[in-house]
């Protein structure tokens, strides 16, 4: 098996242990927003991250595909979902570190 075969396996199979390198910058940002702010709706994520709603929707789809984000129906408004980080984290993202690697746990 070649190194490229291993990489394609990690990016195509849902729920595999994906590397951060496989995620887009917007997906990484959405993941970090959820890490710092906790469960949020798509609209709240878009506001907090300053990404357009379409980009947030795409990033959430990728994160759900990788198994790093889960969603459930918002009990206050069933038209929306609430997204949160799953217990599983992609390789390369360290809890407590912001995207540029500075420790946020003082």
N, C-alpha and C positions, 0 to 999 in steps of 0.2 A: 504494500500500500504506500502510495506517495504522499508527501505532505499536502499536496493540493487536494487529494482525495479526502483527507481528514478534514480539511477546511470546508469543502463542499458538504460533507455530512453534517457538520455543525450548523451550517446556515440553512439547510433544507429540512431537516427533521424537527417537527414541533417538539418543544420541551427538552431539547438537547442543551447541554451546558455551553451556551454561546459565549464567545469572547466579546469584549467591549469593542474590539476592532471591527466586528461584524455589524455593529449598530451605527446608524447615521448620527451626526452631531445633534440633530433635533431629538432623536430617541434618547440619547444620553442625557440631554437637558431635561426632558420630560421625566425620566427616571429619577434624576437628582431633585427635581421639584417635588415629586411624590415622597422622596426620602426625607426632605427637610420639612415639608408642610403637612404630610399625612394624606389620608384619603381625600380626593377632590373630584369634582365633575370635570368634564372636558372643557367647559367654558371657564371654570376657575383655573385650570391648568393653562389655558391659552392666555388668560389675563396675567397670571403670575409669571409665565415664561416669556411673554410678549411675542409668542409665535402665533401665526394665523391659525384659525380653527382647523383648516384642512390639513396643515402640517402636523398639528397635534393629533388629529384623528389617524393620520398615517403612522405616526410614531407609536401611538398606543396600539395599533394593530400589529406592528412589528414586535413590540414588547410583549403583547399577549401571546403572539406566535412563539416567542422564545421562552415563554413561561415565567417571565420576571415581573409581570403585572397581571392582576386579576380585576374583574369588574363584577359589580352586582347592581341590581335595580335600586335607584334612589327612592326610599320609602316616602319622602316628602313630595317628589315629583317623578312619577313612574315613566315619564318620557325621557328621563336622563339616567345615565349610569354613573356610579361612583367607582373610581379607579383607585387601586392601592397596590403597593409593592407586594409581591408574593415573598415568601420566606427565601426563595431561591434567587440568587444574585448572579449576574453574568461575571465570568472571570475578568479581572482587570478593574472592576469598580470596588473600591474599598470603602466600607461604611465609615462615616465620620470625616471623610476627606472630600473637599469640594473638587470640582472638575480640574482645577489646576494643581491639586495635590497638597493643599494646605490643610492642616488639622483644624477641624471645627469643634472638637470636643475639648473644651478648656477645663 
